[in-house]
Amino acid sequence: MSVDKNETDEMGDLNSLDIISEATIRPMVKNDLMQVLEIETNSFPTPWSLALFQREMELDFSYIFVLDLDGEIIGYMNYWLSVGEVHIMSIAVKESYRRVGIGSYILQHSLDEAMLNGGIYAYLEVRVRNSAGLALYRQNGFELVGIRRGYYTDTKEDALIMAKELVPVCQ
Ligand SMILES: CC(C)(COP(=O)(O)OP(=O)(O)OC[C@H]1O[C@@H](n2cnc3c(N)ncnc32)[C@H](O)[C@@H]1OP(=O)(O)O)[C@@H](O)C(=O)NCCC(=O)NCCS
């Protein structure tokens, strides 16, 4: 792997193209669980437990993709797909790899995969104060379609519902 993360972190020029060209995006396997759980714990106020991830892996309609950089998991996304509807459950990027396009890459790839499996419409809930999440989704074509008041039981925060029609690049 040609990217020296410590060096690039200090220099502040971590390049997503370098990372993406060296990394593999693939379905999550059991061996990834601990790394995914660590990212999850560092990313959300009420992180999912190991048991919840294990349950997701057993559901026919649940998909989890990870971005693997030579054995280091640097991000993941989980969605449910049912009768054309893609419900994005979670996306997170390892802290030291944020703000260089990795989240967008995982999101786009996962939605492309969902389209190949019949997805035509994607939606999600995001905390109203999650500025990074909101920016990520807006940047990737999601629009605000509604609000769920007090949706998050931990903080009583509202959820914004964002949605996007999935259109293949080449038709
Ligand atoms: C949300 C998250 C996945 C974004 O990942 P990322 O790899 O940093 O995202 P990207 O680099 O692809 O950024 C996509 C866009 O969002 C914007 N963005 C990302 N983080 C931002 C932040 N903290 N503040 C403002 N804008 C932000 C970027 O400006 C970028 O647009 P750009 O073209 O102007 O650069 C990451 O911050 C994260 O893991 N957060 C914790 C988990 C979470 O909140 N997930 C979303 C809710 S499920």
The ligand as a MOL file (V3000), in Angstrom:
LIG
                    3D

  0  0  0     0  0            999 V3000
M  V30 BEGIN CTAB
M  V30 COUNTS 48 50 0 0 0
M  V30 BEGIN ATOM
M  V30 1 C -20.7340 11.4100 7.5380 0
M  V30 2 C -19.4170 10.7430 7.1670 0
M  V30 3 C -19.6910 9.2750 6.7950 0
M  V30 4 C -18.8260 11.4840 5.9400 0
M  V30 5 O -17.6960 10.7470 5.4960 0
M  V30 6 P -16.5250 11.4980 4.6970 0
M  V30 7 O -15.6500 10.4580 4.1410 0
M  V30 8 O -15.8910 12.5090 5.5670 0
M  V30 9 O -17.3790 12.2280 3.5640 0
M  V30 10 P -16.8220 12.8840 2.2220 0
M  V30 11 O -15.3890 13.2460 2.3890 0
M  V30 12 O -17.1930 12.0000 1.0820 0
M  V30 13 O -17.6590 14.2290 2.1750 0
M  V30 14 C -18.8580 14.3830 1.4180 0
M  V30 15 C -19.3140 15.8130 1.4830 0
M  V30 16 O -19.7660 16.1130 2.7780 0
M  V30 17 C -19.0640 17.2710 3.2910 0
M  V30 18 N -18.6740 16.9810 4.6730 0
M  V30 19 C -18.1470 15.8420 5.1550 0
M  V30 20 N -17.9000 15.9680 6.4630 0
M  V30 21 C -18.2800 17.2240 6.7990 0
M  V30 22 C -18.2650 17.9710 8.0020 0
M  V30 23 N -17.7710 17.4250 9.1430 0
M  V30 24 N -18.7420 19.2250 7.9980 0
M  V30 25 C -19.2090 19.7860 6.8550 0
M  V30 26 N -19.2390 19.1380 5.6700 0
M  V30 27 C -18.7830 17.8720 5.6510 0
M  V30 28 C -17.8320 17.4600 2.4840 0
M  V30 29 O -17.6100 18.8240 2.3460 0
M  V30 30 C -18.1210 16.7340 1.2090 0
M  V30 31 O -18.4680 17.6360 0.2230 0
M  V30 32 P -17.3050 18.3270 -0.6520 0
M  V30 33 O -17.4680 17.7920 -2.0420 0
M  V30 34 O -17.6050 19.7510 -0.5020 0
M  V30 35 O -15.9970 17.9550 -0.0580 0
M  V30 36 C -18.3750 10.8190 8.3220 0
M  V30 37 O -18.2920 12.1570 8.7640 0
M  V30 38 C -18.7310 9.9400 9.5000 0
M  V30 39 O -18.3790 8.7660 9.5220 0
M  V30 40 N -19.4550 10.5160 10.4690 0
M  V30 41 C -19.9170 9.7410 11.6330 0
M  V30 42 C -21.0430 8.8000 11.2660 0
M  V30 43 C -22.2330 9.5420 10.6660 0
M  V30 44 O -22.6310 10.6040 11.1340 0
M  V30 45 N -22.8140 8.9550 9.5910 0
M  V30 46 C -23.9520 9.5880 8.8660 0
M  V30 47 C -25.2460 9.3130 9.4780 0
M  V30 48 S -25.7050 7.6010 9.3320 0
M  V30 END ATOM
M  V30 BEGIN BOND
M  V30 1 1 1 2
M  V30 2 1 2 3
M  V30 3 1 2 4
M  V30 4 1 2 36
M  V30 5 1 4 5
M  V30 6 1 5 6
M  V30 7 2 6 7
M  V30 8 1 6 8
M  V30 9 1 6 9
M  V30 10 1 9 10
M  V30 11 2 10 11
M  V30 12 1 10 12
M  V30 13 1 10 13
M  V30 14 1 13 14
M  V30 15 1 14 15
M  V30 16 1 15 16
M  V30 17 1 15 30
M  V30 18 1 16 17
M  V30 19 1 17 18
M  V30 20 1 17 28
M  V30 21 1 18 19
M  V30 22 1 18 27
M  V30 23 2 19 20
M  V30 24 1 20 21
M  V30 25 1 21 22
M  V30 26 2 21 27
M  V30 27 1 22 23
M  V30 28 2 22 24
M  V30 29 1 24 25
M  V30 30 2 25 26
M  V30 31 1 26 27
M  V30 32 1 28 29
M  V30 33 1 28 30
M  V30 34 1 30 31
M  V30 35 1 31 32
M  V30 36 2 32 33
M  V30 37 1 32 34
M  V30 38 1 32 35
M  V30 39 1 36 37
M  V30 40 1 36 38
M  V30 41 2 38 39
M  V30 42 1 38 40
M  V30 43 1 40 41
M  V30 44 1 41 42
M  V30 45 1 42 43
M  V30 46 2 43 44
M  V30 47 1 43 45
M  V30 48 1 45 46
M  V30 49 1 46 47
M  V30 50 1 47 48
M  V30 END BOND
M  V30 END CTAB
M  END
